[in-house]
Amino acid sequence: MSHTQQPGAIVVGAGIVGLALARALAEAGYKVTVFDRHERAVGASVRNFGTVWPIGVTNGAIYERALRSRAVWRQFCDETDTWYAPSGSLVAAWHDDEWQVMNEYAAANEGIRPCRAVDAAGALRHAPGLVAKGLRGALVSDDELVVDPREAIRAMPAWLSARYGVTFHWRQAVTRVEHPYVWSGGRRYAADAIYVAGGSDFETLFPELYERQAITKCKLQMLRLESQPSSFQLGPVVCGGLTMAHYSGFHGLPGIDGLRRRLAAEHADLMALGIHVMAAQNGLGEITVGDSHEYGHTLDPFDETAINGRIVDYLRGVLDLPHWNVRQTWHGTYAKLTDATRSELVLEAQPGVTVVNGVGGGGLGMTLSFGLAEDIVAGRVRAERETLAVAVNG
């Protein structure tokens, strides 16, 4: 490549991680081409709540990454007239231990995050649909943002094409990578930098490398309730106490272990299924509800009606909704890192070929991908080198 020629980059996978990498590379001056095996995104990136969820991550660099990602989401939505709501979040408490942890979180984050513990009356002002009986109070955070992932992820490629000149090749699975080339559909394409951003692509393109990683898969079940009356607005993303036991943002607080012990005793069935319950409303008034977590390399494709029932039953203790009719159910899968010390998997599969997976340890792609992609392209995240010996042909 001459000094005057624009560098080229190929991204394999058009889910949120691949789209974020495409943007970051284009911002850095690359001519970007994205390949995806499907006609549009159909994986984990469209099978989630659509929440940008800074409350779920620890303070410091990861929190700052979440805020940078949120800024990109707002830019994209504003420029494309894509629906979003800067709704914030609310975790409600009906038990003393939940209320204790919320106050600990608010105190620990004073001056760091826009969050506060509010009493029952304040909680109901923020989220009028909460079950009022026995309500102690709530933790309110202003950081969180909601999009409808089905709309947003499918609108983003057109934005990247129009704004950055990114080229997309749909229904073109990449079957081989040997830098500086990728092969798809019998054709060979060249680029200075190659990024593999799809979980299934990592597993099939570099199976030996995948096999060596501390990584598994997570299956989650979710459902969407029919549109609520126009007079009903959920307001923030609403969660119960199970959520605090789930997310690392709450780890280390003095009361969290006691809360977990009580939840394990009273909700052993939910804890065994990895259920923590959240509800987020989209622009059509529909409420997305979930979710469960099942881990393993090979996951059954069958959804369990009983699991969805347990999720709804728990939510009925949190929210008093006008409509509970279920419109859709589904499951999604994503990569989950089993090494809890790692916030993402960034590997150099070959010189010039970078694999990105397990964002936020898994399950936080919507929250962290844009910031992470900026950090990777800028060299602030150094790829771990686990190069495979590959003979380059042709």
C-alpha positions in Angstrom: 0.0 0.0 0.0 1.4 3.4 -0.9 1.5 6.3 1.6 -1.3 8.1 -0.3 -3.7 5.1 -0.6 -6.5 4.8 1.9 -6.0 1.8 4.2 -8.7 -0.9 4.0 -10.4 -2.9 6.7 -12.7 -5.9 6.6 -15.2 -6.7 9.4 -16.7 -10.1 9.6 -20.2 -9.9 11.3 -22.8 -7.2 11.2 -24.1 -7.4 14.7 -23.5 -4.6 17.2 -19.8 -5.4 17.7 -19.1 -5.5 14.0 -21.1 -2.3 13.3 -19.2 -0.5 16.1 -15.9 -1.7 14.7 -16.9 -0.5 11.3 -17.7 3.0 12.6 -14.5 3.2 14.6 -12.4 2.1 11.7 -14.1 4.5 9.4 -13.5 7.3 11.9 -9.9 6.4 11.9 -9.6 6.7 8.1 -10.2 3.2 6.9 -12.2 2.2 3.9 -14.4 -0.4 5.6 -16.2 -3.5 4.1 -18.5 -5.6 6.3 -19.5 -9.2 5.5 -22.4 -11.0 7.1 -23.8 -14.5 6.4 -27.4 -13.3 6.7 -29.6 -10.8 4.9 -29.8 -8.7 8.1 -28.8 -9.0 11.7 -30.8 -11.8 13.3 -28.6 -12.8 16.3 -28.1 -11.6 19.8 -28.0 -7.9 18.7 -31.7 -7.9 17.9 -32.8 -10.3 20.6 -32.2 -8.2 23.7 -33.9 -5.4 25.7 -32.3 -2.6 23.7 -30.9 -1.1 26.9 -27.7 0.9 27.1 -27.0 -0.1 30.7 -24.1 1.7 32.4 -25.6 0.8 35.8 -24.6 -2.8 35.1 -20.8 -2.1 34.9 -18.1 -1.2 37.4 -16.7 2.3 37.8 -13.7 3.5 36.0 -12.7 2.7 32.4 -15.6 0.4 31.7 -18.1 2.9 32.9 -16.5 5.6 30.8 -16.7 3.2 27.8 -20.4 2.8 28.4 -21.0 6.6 28.5 -19.1 7.0 25.2 -21.2 4.2 23.7 -24.3 6.0 24.9 -23.2 9.2 23.2 -22.8 7.3 19.8 -26.2 5.8 20.2 -27.8 9.2 20.7 -25.9 10.6 17.7 -27.1 7.7 15.5 -30.7 8.0 16.7 -30.8 11.7 16.3 -29.3 11.7 12.8 -31.6 8.9 11.5 -34.7 9.7 13.4 -34.6 6.3 15.1 -36.7 6.0 18.2 -34.9 6.1 21.6 -35.7 7.1 25.1 -33.2 8.5 27.6 -35.3 6.8 30.2 -32.9 5.9 32.9 -33.5 2.9 35.2 -35.2 2.2 38.4 -34.5 -0.8 40.7 -37.4 -1.2 43.2 -37.2 -2.5 46.7 -39.8 -4.4 48.8 -37.3 -5.9 51.3 -35.0 -4.3 53.8 -31.9 -6.0 52.3 -32.7 -4.6 48.8 -33.2 -1.1 50.3 -29.9 -1.4 52.1 -28.0 -2.3 49.0 -29.6 0.5 47.1 -28.6 3.0 49.7 -25.1 1.6 49.7 -24.8 1.9 45.9 -26.1 5.5 46.0 -23.6 6.4 48.7 -20.7 4.7 47.0 -21.4 6.5 43.7 -22.1 10.0 45.0 -20.4 12.4 42.7 -19.5 9.6 40.2 -22.9 8.7 38.8 -26.3 10.4 38.4 -28.1 8.1 40.8 -30.0 8.3 44.1 -32.1 6.3 46.4 -35.7 7.6 46.6 -38.5 6.7 49.0 -41.7 4.9 48.0 -43.5 8.1 47.0 -40.5 9.1 44.8 -40.3 5.7 43.2 -44.0 5.9 42.2 -43.5 9.3 40.7 -40.8 7.9 38.5 -42.6 4.7 37.7 -46.4 4.9 38.4 -46.8 1.2 37.4 -44.9 -0.1 40.4 -46.8 -2.3 42.8 -47.3 0.1 45.7 -48.1 -2.4 48.5 -45.0 -2.8 50.7 -42.8 -0.7 48.4 -39.8 0.6 50.4 -38.2 2.8 47.8 -36.0 2.6 44.7 -32.6 3.2 43.2 -33.0 5.7 40.4 -30.3 6.2 37.7 -30.3 8.7 34.9 -27.6 7.0 32.8 -29.6 4.3 31.0 -31.0 4.6 27.5 -33.5 2.4 25.5 -33.7 1.7 21.8 -35.7 -0.9 20.0 -32.9 -3.2 18.8 -34.9 -4.6 16.0 -35.3 -1.2 14.5 -32.0 0.3 15.5 -29.6 -2.5 14.5 -31.3 -2.9 11.1 -31.2 0.9 10.4 -27.5 1.3 11.4 -25.9 -0.2 8.2 -27.6 2.4 6.1 -26.3 5.1 8.4 -22.8 3.7 8.3 -23.0 3.6 4.5 -24.3 7.1 4.1 -22.1 8.8 6.8 -18.9 6.8 6.5 -19.0 5.1 3.1 -19.0 1.6 4.7 -19.8 -1.2 2.2 -21.9 -4.2 3.2 -21.9 -7.6 1.7 -25.0 -9.4 2.9 -25.6 -13.2 2.5 -21.9 -13.6 2.1 -20.4 -15.9 4.7 -16.7 -15.6 5.1 -15.3 -19.2 4.9 -11.6 -18.6 5.3 -9.2 -15.9 6.6 -5.5 -15.6 5.9 -4.3 -12.1 6.2 -4.4 -10.0 4.1 -7.3 -12.0 2.5 -10.7 -13.3 3.3 -12.7 -15.7 1.1 -16.4 -15.5 0.6 -18.6 -17.0 -2.1 -15.6 -18.2 -4.1 -14.1 -14.7 -4.2 -11.1 -13.4 -2.4 -11.0 -9.9 -0.8 -8.0 -8.1 0.6 -7.6 -5.6 3.4 -4.9 -4.1 5.6 -6.8 -5.0 8.8 -9.3 -7.8 9.4 -11.7 -8.0 12.4 -13.8 -11.1 13.2 -16.7 -9.8 15.2 -19.3 -12.6 15.1 -19.3 -15.4 17.8 -20.2 -18.1 15.3 -17.6 -16.8 12.9 -14.9 -17.0 15.5 -15.9 -20.6 16.3 -15.9 -21.7 12.7 -13.0 -19.7 11.2 -10.6 -20.4 14.1 -11.8 -23.5 15.9 -8.5 -24.4 17.5 -8.1 -20.8 18.9 -11.7 -20.8 20.1 -11.2 -24.2 21.8 -8.4 -22.7 23.9 -10.4 -19.8 25.3 -12.2 -19.4 28.6 -15.5 -19.0 26.8 -18.9 -20.6 26.7 -22.3 -19.6 25.5 -25.4 -18.2 27.2 -29.0 -18.9 26.2 -31.6 -16.4 27.5 -35.4 -16.5 27.2 -37.3 -13.3 26.7 -40.8 -12.2 25.8 -42.6 -9.1 24.7 -46.0 -8.0 26.0 -48.6 -6.3 23.7 -48.8 -2.5 23.5 -50.0 -0.9 26.7 -52.7 1.8 26.5 -51.3 5.2 25.3 -52.2 6.6 28.8 -49.7 4.2 30.4 -46.0 4.9 30.3 -43.6 2.6 32.1 -41.0 5.4 32.3 -37.6 4.1 33.3 -36.3 0.5 32.7 -37.8 -1.2 35.8 -36.0 -4.0 37.7 -36.4 -5.9 40.9 -33.9 -7.0 43.5 -32.7 -10.0 41.5 -31.0 -7.6 39.1 -28.7 -6.3 41.8 -27.5 -9.9 42.5 -26.7 -10.3 38.8 -24.7 -7.3 37.6 -21.1 -6.5 38.5 -21.9 -2.9 39.2 -23.4 -4.0 42.5 -20.6 -6.4 43.4 -18.6 -5.6 46.5 -21.3 -3.6 48.4 -21.5 -4.6 52.1 -25.0 -5.9 51.9 -24.9 -7.8 48.6 -23.9 -11.2 50.0 -26.8 -11.1 52.5 -29.2 -10.1 49.7 -27.9 -13.1 47.6 -28.4 -15.5 50.5 -32.0 -14.4 51.0 -32.8 -14.6 47.3 -31.2 -18.0 47.1 -33.4 -19.2 49.9 -36.7 -17.6 48.7 -36.2 -17.8 45.0 -34.1 -20.9 44.5 -35.9 -21.8 41.3 -35.3 -18.4 39.8 -31.6 -18.3 40.8 -31.1 -21.8 39.4 -32.4 -20.6 36.1 -30.3 -17.5 36.2 -33.5 -15.3 36.1 -33.3 -11.6 36.9 -36.3 -9.6 35.8 -36.3 -6.4 33.8 -38.9 -4.6 31.8 -38.3 -2.0 29.1 -41.0 -0.2 27.0 -40.4 0.6 23.3 -41.9 3.4 21.2 -44.9 1.3 20.3 -45.8 0.9 24.0 -44.8 -2.8 24.0 -42.9 -4.0 27.0 -39.9 -6.3 26.6 -39.5 -8.6 29.6 -36.8 -11.1 30.6 -34.6 -12.9 31.1 -33.1 -16.3 32.1 -29.5 -17.4 31.7 -28.4 -21.0 30.8 -24.8 -21.7 30.1 -23.1 -24.3 27.9 -21.4 -24.9 24.6 -24.4 -26.8 23.2 -27.7 -25.4 24.2 -31.1 -26.9 23.6 -33.1 -24.9 20.9 -36.3 -25.4 22.8 -37.9 -22.7 24.9 -39.5 -23.6 28.1 -42.9 -22.1 28.7 -42.4 -22.6 32.4 -39.4 -20.3 32.4 -41.3 -17.5 30.8 -44.1 -18.1 33.3 -41.7 -17.7 36.2 -40.3 -14.4 34.7 -43.9 -13.0 34.4 -44.9 -14.2 37.8 -41.9 -12.4 39.4 -42.7 -9.2 37.4 -46.3 -9.2 38.6 -44.9 -8.6 42.0 -43.0 -5.6 40.6 -45.4 -4.0 38.2 -49.1 -3.5 37.9 -49.6 -3.4 34.1 -52.9 -2.7 32.2 -52.1 -5.5 29.7 -50.2 -8.8 30.3 -51.0 -10.5 27.0 -47.8 -12.0 25.6 -47.2 -11.0 21.9 -43.9 -12.8 21.3 -41.4 -15.1 22.9 -37.9 -16.0 21.8 -34.4 -16.9 22.9 -31.0 -15.5 22.1 -27.5 -16.8 22.6 -24.3 -14.9 23.1 -20.7 -15.6 24.1 -19.9 -15.6 27.8 -16.4 -15.4 29.2 -15.8 -17.8 32.1 -12.8 -15.8 33.3 -14.5 -13.2 35.5 -11.4 -11.0 35.4 -11.8 -10.2 31.7 -14.1 -7.5 30.4 -13.8 -8.7 26.7 -11.9 -11.1 24.5 -9.6 -9.4 22.0 -7.2 -11.8 20.3 -4.7 -11.6 17.5 -5.6 -14.7 15.5 -3.0 -13.9 12.9 -0.9 -10.8 12.4 -3.4 -8.3 11.0 -6.4 -10.4 12.1 -8.2 -9.5 15.3 -11.0 -11.4 17.0 -13.4 -9.4 19.2 -15.9 -11.3 21.4 -17.5 -11.6 24.8 -18.0 -7.8 25.2 -18.4 -6.9 28.9 -17.7 -10.5 29.7 -20.8 -11.3 27.7 -24.3 -9.7 27.4 -23.3 -6.1 27.3 -22.7 -5.5 23.6 -25.3 -2.8 23.3 -23.8 -1.0 26.3 -20.1 -1.2 25.5 -19.4 -1.9 21.9 -19.0 1.6 20.5 -16.6 2.6 23.2 -14.7 -0.7 23.1 -14.4 -0.5 19.3 -12.9 3.0 19.6 -10.4 1.7 22.2 -9.4 -1.2 20.0 -8.9 0.8 16.9 -7.0 3.5 18.8 -4.7 0.8 20.3 -5.9 1.5 23.9 -6.9 -2.2 24.1 -4.0 -4.4 23.2 -4.9 -7.7 21.5 -3.6 -10.7 23.2 -1.4 -12.6 20.8 -2.4 -16.2 20.3 -1.3 -16.5 16.7 -2.0 -19.8 14.9 0.4 -21.0 12.4 -1.3 -20.7 9.0 0.3 -21.2 5.6 -0.9 -18.4 3.3 -1.9 -19.6 -0.1 -1.7 -17.6 -3.2 
